[in-house]
Amino acid sequence: MQTSAGDLRSLVFEDGSERMCMVYDTALPDKPAHASVFTPSVARKGAKQREVRRKLLALFSKKTVRLADYRKLSY
């Protein structure tokens, strides 16, 4: 599964209150496509947590990468 940092950063809560995700480039020499994704504290329980899970699943389900291709970094 993969997505772009821009797509993650574009997610906002349905009430328009704030961005849903913060993305930090945490790439390593052997994992250049790696990043860490964080959510604000308001998104860690209740309805907002469910909203985050739903939107992230939809976003990451759009495109999958074969493991062999990921290991070769050929995607």
C-alpha positions in Angstrom: 0.0 0.0 0.0 1.2 3.5 -0.7 0.0 7.0 -1.0 1.7 10.4 -1.4 2.5 12.8 1.4 0.5 15.4 -0.4 -2.6 13.2 -0.3 -2.2 12.6 3.4 -1.7 16.3 4.1 -4.8 17.1 2.2 -7.1 15.1 4.5 -9.2 17.3 6.8 -11.9 16.4 9.3 -15.5 16.6 8.0 -16.2 19.5 10.3 -13.3 21.4 8.7 -11.7 22.0 12.0 -8.1 21.0 11.1 -5.9 18.8 9.0 -6.1 15.1 9.9 -2.5 14.1 9.3 1.0 15.4 9.6 3.7 13.7 7.6 7.4 13.7 8.4 10.1 12.4 6.0 11.9 9.7 8.0 13.5 7.9 5.0 16.6 5.8 5.6 19.2 4.8 3.0 17.6 1.3 2.7 14.0 2.7 3.0 13.9 5.8 0.9 10.1 5.7 0.5 9.5 5.8 4.3 7.6 8.5 6.2 5.9 8.8 9.6 2.3 9.9 9.9 0.9 11.5 13.0 -2.6 12.7 13.9 -3.6 15.5 16.3 -4.6 14.4 19.8 -8.3 15.2 19.1 -8.2 12.3 16.5 -7.2 9.6 19.0 -10.7 8.7 20.3 -14.3 8.5 19.5 -15.9 9.6 16.2 -12.8 11.5 15.0 -10.7 8.3 15.4 -13.1 6.4 13.3 -13.1 9.1 10.7 -9.3 9.0 10.5 -9.3 5.2 10.1 -12.0 5.3 7.4 -10.2 8.0 5.4 -6.8 6.4 5.7 -8.0 3.0 4.7 -9.7 4.5 1.6 -6.6 6.5 0.7 -4.1 3.7 1.1 -6.4 1.2 -0.6 -6.3 3.1 -3.9 -2.9 1.6 -4.9 -1.0 -1.4 -3.8 2.7 -2.2 -4.5 3.9 -5.7 -4.9 6.4 -6.6 -2.2 9.0 -7.7 -4.8 8.7 -4.2 -6.4 8.9 -2.4 -3.1 12.1 -4.3 -2.3 13.6 -3.4 -5.6 12.2 0.2 -5.3 11.0 -0.2 -8.9 7.6 1.3 -8.5 
